[in-house]
Amino acid sequence: MALSDLQIRKAPIREKPYKLSDGGGLFLLVKPNASKLWQQKYRYHGKERLLSHGQYPDVSLAQAR
């Protein structure tokens, strides 16, 4: 299920970091210090890699996609 801007803004802060998935490997990492980071998982030569796109709201949902 694709994320909406409202879901991102209202994402609760928890004791441990957690992910909100947007699909296609893109997700928002919500950290306990209230920072929200865009990251994307992908595979290169059979190995899983992680690409960071930036911090929300500096990088919007549309830009991250």
Rosetta constraint file for C-alpha pairs under 8 A:
AtomPair CA 1 CA 21 HARMONIC 7.66 0.50
AtomPair CA 1 CA 22 HARMONIC 6.45 0.50
AtomPair CA 1 CA 23 HARMONIC 6.94 0.50
AtomPair CA 2 CA 21 HARMONIC 7.38 0.50
AtomPair CA 2 CA 22 HARMONIC 4.64 0.50
AtomPair CA 2 CA 23 HARMONIC 6.36 0.50
AtomPair CA 3 CA 7 HARMONIC 6.47 0.50
AtomPair CA 3 CA 8 HARMONIC 7.17 0.50
AtomPair CA 3 CA 20 HARMONIC 7.76 0.50
AtomPair CA 3 CA 21 HARMONIC 7.21 0.50
AtomPair CA 3 CA 22 HARMONIC 5.27 0.50
AtomPair CA 4 CA 8 HARMONIC 6.50 0.50
AtomPair CA 4 CA 61 HARMONIC 7.90 0.50
AtomPair CA 5 CA 9 HARMONIC 6.24 0.50
AtomPair CA 5 CA 61 HARMONIC 6.87 0.50
AtomPair CA 6 CA 10 HARMONIC 6.16 0.50
AtomPair CA 7 CA 11 HARMONIC 5.96 0.50
AtomPair CA 11 CA 30 HARMONIC 7.77 0.50
AtomPair CA 13 CA 30 HARMONIC 7.14 0.50
AtomPair CA 13 CA 31 HARMONIC 7.07 0.50
AtomPair CA 13 CA 32 HARMONIC 5.72 0.50
AtomPair CA 13 CA 33 HARMONIC 7.77 0.50
AtomPair CA 13 CA 34 HARMONIC 6.12 0.50
AtomPair CA 14 CA 18 HARMONIC 7.92 0.50
AtomPair CA 14 CA 31 HARMONIC 7.48 0.50
AtomPair CA 14 CA 32 HARMONIC 5.60 0.50
AtomPair CA 15 CA 32 HARMONIC 5.53 0.50
AtomPair CA 16 CA 31 HARMONIC 6.76 0.50
AtomPair CA 16 CA 32 HARMONIC 5.92 0.50
AtomPair CA 17 CA 29 HARMONIC 6.74 0.50
AtomPair CA 17 CA 30 HARMONIC 5.53 0.50
AtomPair CA 17 CA 31 HARMONIC 4.38 0.50
AtomPair CA 17 CA 32 HARMONIC 5.94 0.50
AtomPair CA 18 CA 29 HARMONIC 5.78 0.50
AtomPair CA 18 CA 30 HARMONIC 5.48 0.50
AtomPair CA 18 CA 31 HARMONIC 6.80 0.50
AtomPair CA 19 CA 27 HARMONIC 6.17 0.50
AtomPair CA 19 CA 28 HARMONIC 5.53 0.50
AtomPair CA 19 CA 29 HARMONIC 4.61 0.50
AtomPair CA 19 CA 30 HARMONIC 6.17 0.50
AtomPair CA 20 CA 27 HARMONIC 5.43 0.50
AtomPair CA 20 CA 28 HARMONIC 5.07 0.50
AtomPair CA 20 CA 29 HARMONIC 6.55 0.50
AtomPair CA 20 CA 30 HARMONIC 7.64 0.50
AtomPair CA 21 CA 25 HARMONIC 7.56 0.50
AtomPair CA 21 CA 26 HARMONIC 6.30 0.50
AtomPair CA 21 CA 27 HARMONIC 4.30 0.50
AtomPair CA 21 CA 28 HARMONIC 6.46 0.50
AtomPair CA 22 CA 26 HARMONIC 5.50 0.50
AtomPair CA 22 CA 27 HARMONIC 5.38 0.50
AtomPair CA 22 CA 28 HARMONIC 7.70 0.50
AtomPair CA 23 CA 27 HARMONIC 7.22 0.50
AtomPair CA 25 CA 40 HARMONIC 5.16 0.50
AtomPair CA 25 CA 41 HARMONIC 4.92 0.50
AtomPair CA 25 CA 42 HARMONIC 6.58 0.50
AtomPair CA 26 CA 38 HARMONIC 7.29 0.50
AtomPair CA 26 CA 39 HARMONIC 5.94 0.50
AtomPair CA 26 CA 40 HARMONIC 4.27 0.50
AtomPair CA 26 CA 41 HARMONIC 6.62 0.50
AtomPair CA 26 CA 64 HARMONIC 7.97 0.50
AtomPair CA 26 CA 65 HARMONIC 7.47 0.50
AtomPair CA 27 CA 38 HARMONIC 6.00 0.50
AtomPair CA 27 CA 39 HARMONIC 5.56 0.50
AtomPair CA 27 CA 40 HARMONIC 6.08 0.50
AtomPair CA 28 CA 36 HARMONIC 6.35 0.50
AtomPair CA 28 CA 37 HARMONIC 5.50 0.50
AtomPair CA 28 CA 38 HARMONIC 4.69 0.50
AtomPair CA 28 CA 39 HARMONIC 6.24 0.50
AtomPair CA 29 CA 36 HARMONIC 5.56 0.50
AtomPair CA 29 CA 37 HARMONIC 5.06 0.50
AtomPair CA 29 CA 38 HARMONIC 6.34 0.50
AtomPair CA 29 CA 39 HARMONIC 7.06 0.50
AtomPair CA 30 CA 34 HARMONIC 6.68 0.50
AtomPair CA 30 CA 35 HARMONIC 6.11 0.50
AtomPair CA 30 CA 36 HARMONIC 4.64 0.50
AtomPair CA 30 CA 37 HARMONIC 6.66 0.50
AtomPair CA 31 CA 35 HARMONIC 5.46 0.50
AtomPair CA 31 CA 36 HARMONIC 6.35 0.50
AtomPair CA 35 CA 55 HARMONIC 7.37 0.50
AtomPair CA 35 CA 56 HARMONIC 7.69 0.50
AtomPair CA 36 CA 55 HARMONIC 5.78 0.50
AtomPair CA 36 CA 56 HARMONIC 5.39 0.50
AtomPair CA 37 CA 52 HARMONIC 7.55 0.50
AtomPair CA 37 CA 53 HARMONIC 7.56 0.50
AtomPair CA 37 CA 54 HARMONIC 5.81 0.50
AtomPair CA 37 CA 55 HARMONIC 4.38 0.50
AtomPair CA 37 CA 56 HARMONIC 5.82 0.50
AtomPair CA 38 CA 52 HARMONIC 5.94 0.50
AtomPair CA 38 CA 53 HARMONIC 5.25 0.50
AtomPair CA 38 CA 54 HARMONIC 5.50 0.50
AtomPair CA 38 CA 55 HARMONIC 6.02 0.50
AtomPair CA 38 CA 56 HARMONIC 6.84 0.50
AtomPair CA 38 CA 59 HARMONIC 7.86 0.50
AtomPair CA 38 CA 64 HARMONIC 6.87 0.50
AtomPair CA 39 CA 50 HARMONIC 6.74 0.50
AtomPair CA 39 CA 51 HARMONIC 5.53 0.50
AtomPair CA 39 CA 52 HARMONIC 4.34 0.50
AtomPair CA 39 CA 53 HARMONIC 5.76 0.50
AtomPair CA 39 CA 54 HARMONIC 7.58 0.50
AtomPair CA 40 CA 50 HARMONIC 5.67 0.50
AtomPair CA 40 CA 51 HARMONIC 5.08 0.50
AtomPair CA 40 CA 52 HARMONIC 6.39 0.50
AtomPair CA 40 CA 53 HARMONIC 7.68 0.50
AtomPair CA 41 CA 48 HARMONIC 6.81 0.50
AtomPair CA 41 CA 49 HARMONIC 5.74 0.50
AtomPair CA 41 CA 50 HARMONIC 4.69 0.50
AtomPair CA 41 CA 51 HARMONIC 6.38 0.50
AtomPair CA 42 CA 48 HARMONIC 5.72 0.50
AtomPair CA 42 CA 49 HARMONIC 5.35 0.50
AtomPair CA 42 CA 50 HARMONIC 6.42 0.50
AtomPair CA 42 CA 51 HARMONIC 7.74 0.50
AtomPair CA 43 CA 47 HARMONIC 5.24 0.50
AtomPair CA 43 CA 48 HARMONIC 4.44 0.50
AtomPair CA 43 CA 49 HARMONIC 5.76 0.50
AtomPair CA 44 CA 48 HARMONIC 6.54 0.50
AtomPair CA 44 CA 49 HARMONIC 6.94 0.50
AtomPair CA 53 CA 59 HARMONIC 7.36 0.50
AtomPair CA 53 CA 64 HARMONIC 6.44 0.50
AtomPair CA 54 CA 58 HARMONIC 7.08 0.50
AtomPair CA 54 CA 59 HARMONIC 5.85 0.50
AtomPair CA 55 CA 59 HARMONIC 5.85 0.50
AtomPair CA 56 CA 60 HARMONIC 6.16 0.50
AtomPair CA 56 CA 61 HARMONIC 7.95 0.50
AtomPair CA 59 CA 63 HARMONIC 6.03 0.50
AtomPair CA 59 CA 64 HARMONIC 6.37 0.50
AtomPair CA 60 CA 64 HARMONIC 6.19 0.50
AtomPair CA 61 CA 65 HARMONIC 6.29 0.50
